[in-house]
């Protein structure tokens, strides 16, 4: 009885409160809400200067937090790697950091940086490789020394290369577990051509062919000041930082200029292409075509095609995955654990699908 009385009292209170505030809410229009203007946005212009050896440097102060971040981008990436060693730049990005320097192994660097809540990371893309750092202002000198040692004197230890190669072998053996990887991989071959650096896929023999000397030769040929752009942002004084960088890199000799790589696409003929997979009961369809860009051909696939169609034909957007989830045709997109490069695939859930690709000529530009 007591419990019922409390429930009735609570209901009466809520009902009374609702009756009290409802008229006020009903009489207020959204157009009457006073919305203050947004503050003016004036982004800082970074300080830019070039050393006599060609090193381009950008500095931008940000004193909100006692942190300093930096990244060096080096010209030259996987599109320049030899076809018979496809996958080398992805492995290069892993072993560069994990292989350590001449004075410290990668594991020792892990401990050294972890104590300082800092990180130094490396990686590779289609047209460049990168090395970055992030640290507290108080630890900048220590962390920057590690950054500089890895930039100019990495060791690429053989045991770390062997470890990465085993990981890639394992990933290659399971790259057909994820159906999206299959259709993406084959669509790229249709749009760019199977021998294009944008469509080449690492195989067991190309991964096994990469040696420590290959990584050292690549590094020595491309990591030179005239091929690097360095950017640093954080809690520092620009004048003092510039003086430090000039002292550190001013005497670094220039390297040789890099040659441009021919990446003109050679798409397949317009038509329908089927990847035969008999143990599936669903289909995955991809419509692809290359943009008319000589220097940077890109793949129009999936959402890119939708944007192109909306631009030229004013079609409404097609929320592909949302539609599939609402109608119950299949589950939504799942998170996946991958290696650094998605081209190698990853362990999946074995969803059964068939894969079709439609390639068409003259795809309009989406931008």
C-alpha positions as CSV (number, residue, x, y, z in Angstrom):
1,X,0.0,0.0,0.0
2,X,2.8,2.4,0.9
3,X,4.6,1.5,-2.4
4,X,1.5,2.3,-4.4
5,X,1.0,5.6,-2.7
6,X,4.6,6.6,-3.5
7,X,4.0,5.7,-7.2
8,X,0.8,7.7,-7.4
9,X,2.5,10.7,-5.7
10,X,5.4,10.5,-8.2
11,X,3.0,10.3,-11.1
12,X,1.0,13.3,-9.8
13,X,4.3,15.3,-9.5
14,X,5.4,14.5,-13.0
15,X,2.0,15.2,-14.5
16,X,1.8,18.5,-12.6
17,X,5.3,19.5,-13.8
18,X,4.4,18.6,-17.4
19,X,1.2,20.7,-17.2
20,X,3.2,23.6,-15.8
21,X,5.9,23.8,-18.4
22,X,4.0,22.7,-21.5
23,X,2.4,26.1,-22.3
24,X,5.8,27.8,-22.1
25,X,7.3,25.3,-24.4
26,X,4.4,25.5,-26.8
27,X,4.6,29.3,-27.0
28,X,8.4,29.3,-27.8
29,X,9.3,29.0,-31.4
30,X,12.8,27.9,-32.5
31,X,13.0,31.2,-34.4
32,X,12.8,33.1,-31.1
33,X,15.8,31.4,-29.5
34,X,18.7,33.8,-29.1
35,X,21.7,32.2,-30.7
36,X,24.9,34.1,-30.2
37,X,27.2,34.5,-33.2
38,X,30.1,32.2,-33.5
39,X,33.5,33.7,-32.7
40,X,35.6,34.7,-35.7
41,X,38.0,32.0,-36.8
42,X,41.4,33.3,-37.7
43,X,43.7,30.3,-38.3
44,X,47.4,30.9,-37.7
45,X,49.7,31.0,-40.7
46,X,52.7,28.8,-40.0
47,X,56.2,30.1,-40.3
48,X,57.9,28.7,-43.4
49,X,61.6,28.7,-44.3
50,X,63.9,26.6,-46.4
51,X,67.4,25.6,-45.5
52,X,70.2,26.0,-48.1
53,X,70.2,22.2,-48.6
54,X,66.5,22.3,-49.7
55,X,64.8,21.1,-46.4
56,X,61.4,22.8,-46.2
57,X,60.3,23.5,-42.6
58,X,57.0,24.7,-41.2
59,X,56.6,25.9,-37.6
60,X,53.4,26.8,-35.8
61,X,53.2,27.8,-32.1
62,X,50.3,26.4,-30.0
63,X,50.6,27.2,-26.3
64,X,47.3,25.7,-25.2
65,X,49.0,22.5,-23.9
66,X,52.7,21.7,-23.1
67,X,53.0,19.4,-26.1
68,X,55.1,19.3,-29.2
69,X,54.3,17.3,-32.3
70,X,56.2,16.9,-35.6
71,X,56.2,15.0,-38.8
72,X,58.7,14.7,-41.7
73,X,57.3,13.6,-45.1
74,X,59.8,12.2,-47.5
75,X,59.1,12.1,-51.3
76,X,58.9,8.5,-52.7
77,X,56.5,5.7,-51.8
78,X,55.1,2.3,-52.9
79,X,54.4,3.4,-56.4
80,X,58.2,3.6,-56.9
81,X,59.0,0.2,-55.4
82,X,60.1,-2.6,-57.8
83,X,57.2,-4.7,-59.1
84,X,59.0,-7.9,-58.0
85,X,59.3,-6.6,-54.5
86,X,55.7,-5.4,-54.0
87,X,55.0,-4.7,-50.4
88,X,58.5,-3.4,-49.6
89,X,57.5,0.1,-48.6
90,X,54.8,-1.2,-46.2
91,X,57.5,-3.4,-44.6
92,X,59.9,-0.5,-44.7
93,X,57.5,1.6,-42.7
94,X,57.3,-1.1,-40.0
95,X,61.0,-2.1,-39.8
96,X,62.2,1.5,-39.9
97,X,60.8,2.1,-36.4
98,X,61.0,-1.4,-34.9
99,X,64.5,-1.9,-36.2
100,X,65.9,0.8,-34.0
101,X,69.1,2.8,-34.5
102,X,72.7,2.0,-34.4
103,X,72.8,2.7,-30.6
104,X,69.4,1.4,-29.5
105,X,67.2,-1.5,-30.6
106,X,63.5,-1.0,-31.3
107,X,62.6,-2.6,-28.0
108,X,64.9,-0.3,-26.2
109,X,63.4,2.7,-27.9
110,X,59.9,1.5,-26.8
111,X,61.0,1.5,-23.2
112,X,62.8,4.9,-23.6
113,X,59.8,6.6,-25.1
114,X,57.2,4.9,-22.9
115,X,58.8,6.3,-19.7
116,X,58.4,9.8,-21.3
117,X,54.8,9.2,-22.5
118,X,56.2,10.0,-26.0
119,X,56.0,8.3,-29.4
120,X,58.0,8.2,-32.6
121,X,56.3,6.4,-35.5
122,X,57.1,5.6,-39.1
123,X,55.0,4.6,-42.2
124,X,54.7,4.6,-45.9
125,X,52.1,5.5,-48.5
126,X,51.8,5.4,-52.2
127,X,53.8,8.6,-52.9
128,X,55.8,9.2,-49.6
129,X,57.1,7.9,-46.3
130,X,56.8,9.6,-43.0
131,X,58.4,9.7,-39.6
132,X,56.6,11.6,-36.7
133,X,57.0,12.3,-33.0
134,X,54.8,13.5,-30.2
135,X,56.0,14.4,-26.7
136,X,55.8,16.7,-23.7
137,X,57.5,20.0,-24.0
138,X,59.9,19.1,-21.2
139,X,61.0,16.0,-23.0
140,X,61.4,17.5,-26.5
141,X,65.2,17.4,-26.6
142,X,65.3,13.7,-25.6
143,X,62.6,12.7,-28.1
144,X,63.9,14.9,-30.9
145,X,67.2,13.1,-30.6
146,X,65.5,9.7,-31.1
147,X,63.5,11.2,-34.1
148,X,66.7,12.5,-35.7
149,X,68.6,9.2,-35.1
150,X,65.8,7.3,-36.8
151,X,65.6,9.8,-39.6
152,X,69.2,9.7,-40.5
153,X,70.6,6.5,-39.0
154,X,68.1,3.7,-38.9
155,X,69.5,0.1,-38.5
156,X,66.7,-2.0,-40.1
157,X,67.7,-5.0,-38.0
158,X,67.2,-8.4,-39.7
159,X,65.2,-10.0,-37.0
160,X,62.5,-7.3,-37.2
161,X,62.3,-7.7,-41.0
162,X,61.9,-11.5,-40.6
163,X,59.1,-10.9,-38.1
164,X,57.3,-8.5,-40.4
165,X,57.6,-10.9,-43.3
166,X,56.1,-13.7,-41.3
167,X,53.2,-11.4,-40.4
168,X,52.6,-10.6,-44.0
169,X,52.8,-14.2,-45.0
170,X,50.0,-14.9,-42.5
171,X,48.0,-12.0,-43.8
172,X,48.3,-13.1,-47.4
173,X,47.1,-16.6,-46.6
174,X,43.9,-15.1,-45.1
175,X,43.3,-12.1,-47.4
176,X,40.3,-13.8,-49.0
177,X,38.5,-14.2,-45.7
178,X,37.2,-10.7,-46.0
179,X,34.9,-10.3,-49.0
180,X,35.4,-6.5,-49.2
181,X,39.1,-7.1,-49.7
182,X,38.4,-9.3,-52.7
183,X,36.2,-6.9,-54.6
184,X,38.4,-3.9,-53.7
185,X,41.5,-5.7,-54.9
186,X,40.1,-6.9,-58.2
187,X,38.3,-3.6,-58.9
188,X,41.6,-1.7,-58.6
189,X,43.1,-4.1,-61.2
190,X,40.3,-3.3,-63.6
191,X,40.5,0.4,-63.1
192,X,44.3,0.9,-63.1
193,X,45.6,-2.2,-64.8
194,X,47.0,-5.3,-63.1
195,X,50.6,-4.0,-63.4
196,X,49.9,-0.5,-62.1
197,X,51.6,0.3,-58.8
198,X,48.1,1.3,-57.5
199,X,46.8,-2.2,-58.1
200,X,49.8,-4.5,-57.5
201,X,49.3,-6.9,-54.6
202,X,52.0,-8.4,-52.5
203,X,52.5,-12.1,-52.9
204,X,54.6,-14.6,-51.0
205,X,57.5,-14.3,-53.4
206,X,57.5,-10.5,-53.5
207,X,57.6,-10.3,-49.7
208,X,60.3,-13.0,-49.4
209,X,62.4,-11.1,-52.0
210,X,62.8,-8.0,-49.8
211,X,66.1,-7.9,-47.9
212,X,67.6,-5.7,-45.3
213,X,69.9,-4.2,-47.9
214,X,66.9,-3.2,-50.0
215,X,65.6,-1.2,-47.1
216,X,68.9,0.4,-46.4
217,X,69.4,1.3,-50.1
218,X,65.9,2.8,-50.4
219,X,66.5,4.9,-47.3
220,X,69.9,6.2,-48.4
221,X,68.6,7.0,-51.9
222,X,65.6,9.0,-50.8
223,X,66.1,10.4,-47.3
224,X,67.9,13.6,-48.0
225,X,67.0,17.2,-47.0
226,X,65.9,18.3,-50.5
227,X,63.3,15.5,-50.5
228,X,61.8,16.3,-47.1
229,X,59.1,18.6,-45.7
230,X,59.3,18.9,-41.9
231,X,56.4,20.4,-39.9
232,X,56.4,21.0,-36.1
233,X,53.6,22.4,-34.0
234,X,53.2,22.9,-30.3
235,X,54.4,24.8,-27.2
236,X,57.7,26.3,-28.3
237,X,59.3,29.6,-29.3
238,X,59.6,29.8,-33.1
239,X,62.9,31.7,-33.1
240,X,64.5,29.2,-30.8
241,X,63.1,26.2,-32.7
242,X,64.3,27.6,-36.0
243,X,67.8,28.1,-34.6
244,X,67.9,24.5,-33.3
245,X,66.7,23.1,-36.6
246,X,69.2,25.1,-38.6
247,X,72.0,23.9,-36.3
248,X,70.9,20.3,-36.6
249,X,70.2,20.1,-40.3
250,X,72.1,23.0,-41.8
251,X,75.1,20.9,-42.7
252,X,73.2,17.9,-44.0
253,X,74.3,17.5,-47.6
254,X,71.8,17.4,-50.5
255,X,70.8,14.2,-52.2
256,X,70.0,13.4,-55.8
257,X,66.7,14.5,-57.3
258,X,64.1,11.7,-57.7
259,X,62.7,10.8,-61.0
260,X,58.9,10.9,-61.6
261,X,57.3,7.4,-62.0
262,X,54.9,6.8,-64.8
263,X,51.6,5.8,-63.2
264,X,49.3,6.2,-66.2
265,X,46.3,3.9,-65.7
266,X,45.6,1.1,-68.3
267,X,42.0,0.2,-67.5
268,X,40.3,-2.9,-68.7
269,X,37.6,-2.8,-71.4
270,X,34.1,-1.7,-70.4
271,X,32.1,-4.7,-69.3
272,X,31.0,-7.0,-66.5
273,X,33.6,-9.0,-64.6
274,X,32.9,-11.8,-62.2
275,X,35.1,-13.2,-59.5
276,X,33.9,-16.8,-59.3
277,X,33.5,-18.1,-55.8
278,X,31.2,-21.1,-55.5
279,X,30.9,-21.3,-51.7
280,X,28.9,-18.0,-51.4
281,X,25.2,-17.1,-51.4
282,X,25.4,-13.3,-51.6
283,X,26.8,-10.8,-54.1
284,X,29.1,-7.8,-53.8
285,X,28.9,-5.3,-56.7
286,X,31.5,-2.6,-57.4
287,X,31.3,0.0,-60.2
288,X,34.6,1.5,-61.0
289,X,36.4,3.9,-63.3
290,X,39.5,6.1,-63.3
291,X,39.4,9.9,-63.1
292,X,40.8,12.0,-65.9
293,X,43.9,13.1,-63.9
294,X,47.3,12.5,-65.5
295,X,49.5,12.8,-62.4
296,X,47.2,11.4,-59.7
297,X,44.8,8.8,-61.1
298,X,42.2,7.8,-58.5
299,X,39.7,5.0,-58.3
300,X,36.1,5.9,-58.4
301,X,34.4,3.1,-56.4
302,X,31.4,2.8,-54.2
303,X,30.7,6.2,-52.6
304,X,32.9,7.9,-55.1
305,X,30.6,6.7,-57.9
306,X,27.6,7.9,-55.9
307,X,29.1,11.4,-55.6
308,X,29.8,11.5,-59.3
309,X,26.2,10.4,-60.1
310,X,24.7,13.0,-57.7
311,X,26.9,15.7,-59.2
312,X,26.0,15.0,-62.8
313,X,22.5,13.6,-62.5
314,X,21.3,15.1,-59.2
315,X,20.4,11.7,-57.8
316,X,19.6,11.3,-54.2
317,X,22.3,9.7,-52.0
318,X,22.1,6.0,-51.6
319,X,22.9,5.0,-48.0
320,X,24.1,1.5,-49.0
321,X,25.0,0.0,-45.6
322,X,22.2,1.8,-43.8
323,X,19.7,0.3,-46.2
324,X,21.1,-3.2,-45.9
325,X,20.9,-2.9,-42.1
326,X,17.3,-1.6,-42.0
327,X,16.0,-4.2,-44.4
328,X,17.8,-7.0,-42.7
329,X,19.5,-8.2,-45.9
330,X,22.8,-8.6,-43.9
331,X,24.7,-7.2,-41.0
332,X,26.4,-3.8,-41.0
333,X,30.1,-3.2,-41.5
334,X,32.2,-4.6,-38.8
335,X,35.5,-3.4,-37.3
336,X,38.4,-5.3,-38.5
337,X,42.0,-5.8,-37.3
338,X,44.4,-5.1,-40.1
339,X,48.0,-4.7,-40.8
340,X,49.1,-1.2,-41.7
341,X,48.2,-1.6,-45.4
342,X,44.6,-2.8,-46.1
343,X,45.8,-4.3,-49.4
344,X,46.9,-7.5,-47.5
345,X,43.5,-8.2,-45.9
346,X,42.9,-9.4,-42.4
347,X,41.3,-12.3,-40.5
348,X,37.6,-12.0,-41.1
349,X,34.3,-13.7,-40.3
350,X,33.9,-15.5,-43.6
351,X,30.7,-13.8,-44.8
352,X,29.6,-15.5,-48.0
353,X,29.2,-13.3,-51.0
354,X,29.8,-13.3,-54.7
355,X,31.7,-10.5,-56.3
356,X,31.0,-8.6,-59.5
357,X,32.7,-5.5,-60.9
358,X,31.4,-3.2,-63.6
359,X,33.9,-1.0,-65.3
360,X,32.7,1.9,-67.4
361,X,34.5,4.5,-69.6
362,X,34.5,8.3,-69.1
363,X,33.6,8.5,-65.5
364,X,32.9,12.1,-64.6
365,X,35.1,14.0,-62.1
366,X,33.5,14.0,-58.6
367,X,35.2,17.2,-57.5
